[in-house]
Amino acid sequence: MSATDSTLPRPRLLGRTTVNAVVALSVLYTLLPVLWLVLAASKGRDALFGSDLLSLGDFSFAQNLRDLFAMDGGLYGRWYANSLLYAVLGAGIGALVSVACGYAFDKYRFRHKEKLFGLVLAAVMVPQTVLALPLYLMASEAGLVNTFWAVFIPVLFNPFGVYLGRIFSQGYVPDEVLEAARMDGAGELTAYARVALRMLGPGLVTVFLFQLTAIWNNFFLPMVMLSDQDLYPVSLGLYQWNSSASVSPEYYPVVIMGSLLAVLPLILAFVLLQRFWRGGLTAGAVK
């Protein structure tokens, strides 16, 4: 073996070390804010502005939790329920709509099919903030401003979900299976509901998770549409409390505790559905 051959593994080892270091830094960058949030949620107001955030003293987690649900007559609980309703119901219906549209784009032929799909792809690149004003004007004409529907209806339609639905349909639903179902006498709706939709389960869960995250973190649309505090989602409610904290410092601990609780549904959803989510991300990879 020559001296040149003996040095060949070193670049590979160096590359692996570099990759591991980058991954470790990325994980640290992601987890540090969460760690700070957990520590800050267990401290009183004085400790937040002091230098003893990492100390074990002044443990006020339970008190902060009680204050959170007692502040402003228990308004946080109402905001939390609103967010769950907006996000879970909206993501569920939105995922069904997106996957059905993607399935139609994949399996059926109709006029201007690819041009329409091009419009869907173009809509993916439009920022949601750009659509807020047109949506507000439309909701105002329909008399829906400052109602539940003004926030709920727009989140049901997601161009990116339609794109993913078509990709999942191409990867999971063979044309031969649909032809066999049609030969057995199944109609189009029956073939979709009883055959294709079951195969699209991992893709449906993946679109649901993307929708759930987007709706749960939705802020600008509710801020434009809503003025009634009882209809606020968690994101907008915490923003309002945080704005008031400069005048009333007692809001700081409850804002931090509320932010910690606001992260939990997303973590729980990804943990419970990660098996389907991982399968959905590999759609078509081994086709």
Salt bridges, closest charged atoms under 4 A:
ASP106 OD2 - LYS107 NZ 3.09
GLU114 OE2 - ARG166 NH2 3.00
ASP175 OD1 - LYS107 NZ 2.85
GLU179 OE2 - ARG182 NH1 3.06
GLU188 OE2 - ARG182 NE 2.79
